[in-house]
């Protein structure tokens, strides 16, 4: 007789070295679990995220300031544009056992009909698909950002070869995804993560198969990738992609499952950091220039970028602290910087890669691959 429990979809996942359960019945939660399926686990969870339909109950006698509500150790953050509310007990020194999330209707901008939302949304996501993305961003990654212990988040793309990870970090739009895509196409490299990479202070890099955000500039010189992106939304998605290319070509984008671009990503193992490259673009027409960078300086820059990427979450946490909540924001930022400094010190090589105006990403990819091969 088959155990019926084995037929149930996975609800616990390994994210940044933590076992995270996502419980609750809601279409948004189903989409999140589907995206995280490649890192499903049967282990007991360290953290349980419980989602429910509609807003969370009002906290009696609570102080309120903006989108944050505080009642003693209990904090609630309200993400108005996402239709989400996150509730946790603030314990800055450890991961909470459980957090709750209220999932309301995704507010429609300009009060447009719901069926038109995806046509105006640059990612061509339906409202609940967009909420699932924001759930991952604000809730899952947000909780680990605030309380992840020895695990730090890095705004980066990651690939690995023979268990050695190469991380490409920078501000948005410099070339992280483009260079990692070029390396993957050349063969011998495996996908780790894109946009957010989780790394422990020991230098261990964890696979994280969240969907890849592909922009128009990522696919400009890659016809195969461009076709994959255009087809991701079906015929209608292809039409919307072309319309977006006319109205706002710099802003159009798609979230693509990494398996669609890089093949099967299930069962990937953690790796050790070997090379981390901080990418910058310059107006100079000089060739690609590579200079060494210290762990402390790389951690400082990376933490500044991370603060910008999670500005909405950190802003609400700051409001909660102003309303009398526990100090979390400053602790999280200091912990990340310390963890990243320790992790980068374990790497074989840390560099800044300055990409000149006359250089394409191909030359930068060649330089990074040459560095990585020399370290192997």
Secondary structure as GFF3:
##gff-version 3
##sequence-region A 1 376
A	DSSP	three_ten_helix	4	7	.	.	.	ID=ss1
A	DSSP	beta_strand	12	15	.	.	.	ID=ss2
A	DSSP	beta_strand	18	23	.	.	.	ID=ss3
A	DSSP	alpha_helix	27	36	.	.	.	ID=ss4
A	DSSP	three_ten_helix	37	39	.	.	.	ID=ss5
A	DSSP	beta_strand	47	53	.	.	.	ID=ss6
A	DSSP	beta_strand	63	65	.	.	.	ID=ss7
A	DSSP	beta_strand	68	71	.	.	.	ID=ss8
A	DSSP	beta_strand	74	79	.	.	.	ID=ss9
A	DSSP	beta_strand	84	89	.	.	.	ID=ss10
A	DSSP	beta_strand	98	103	.	.	.	ID=ss11
A	DSSP	three_ten_helix	109	111	.	.	.	ID=ss12
A	DSSP	three_ten_helix	114	116	.	.	.	ID=ss13
A	DSSP	alpha_helix	117	120	.	.	.	ID=ss14
A	DSSP	alpha_helix	127	134	.	.	.	ID=ss15
A	DSSP	pi_helix	135	140	.	.	.	ID=ss16
A	DSSP	alpha_helix	141	147	.	.	.	ID=ss17
A	DSSP	beta_strand	151	161	.	.	.	ID=ss18
A	DSSP	beta_strand	164	169	.	.	.	ID=ss19
A	DSSP	alpha_helix	176	186	.	.	.	ID=ss20
A	DSSP	beta_strand	190	193	.	.	.	ID=ss21
A	DSSP	beta_strand	196	200	.	.	.	ID=ss22
A	DSSP	beta_strand	204	206	.	.	.	ID=ss23
A	DSSP	beta_strand	212	215	.	.	.	ID=ss24
A	DSSP	three_ten_helix	216	218	.	.	.	ID=ss25
A	DSSP	alpha_helix	223	231	.	.	.	ID=ss26
A	DSSP	alpha_helix	234	247	.	.	.	ID=ss27
A	DSSP	beta_strand	253	256	.	.	.	ID=ss28
A	DSSP	alpha_helix	258	262	.	.	.	ID=ss29
A	DSSP	beta_strand	271	281	.	.	.	ID=ss30
A	DSSP	beta_strand	289	292	.	.	.	ID=ss31
A	DSSP	alpha_helix	295	309	.	.	.	ID=ss32
A	DSSP	alpha_helix	311	322	.	.	.	ID=ss33
A	DSSP	alpha_helix	329	345	.	.	.	ID=ss34
A	DSSP	beta_strand	349	355	.	.	.	ID=ss35
A	DSSP	alpha_helix	361	375	.	.	.	ID=ss36
###
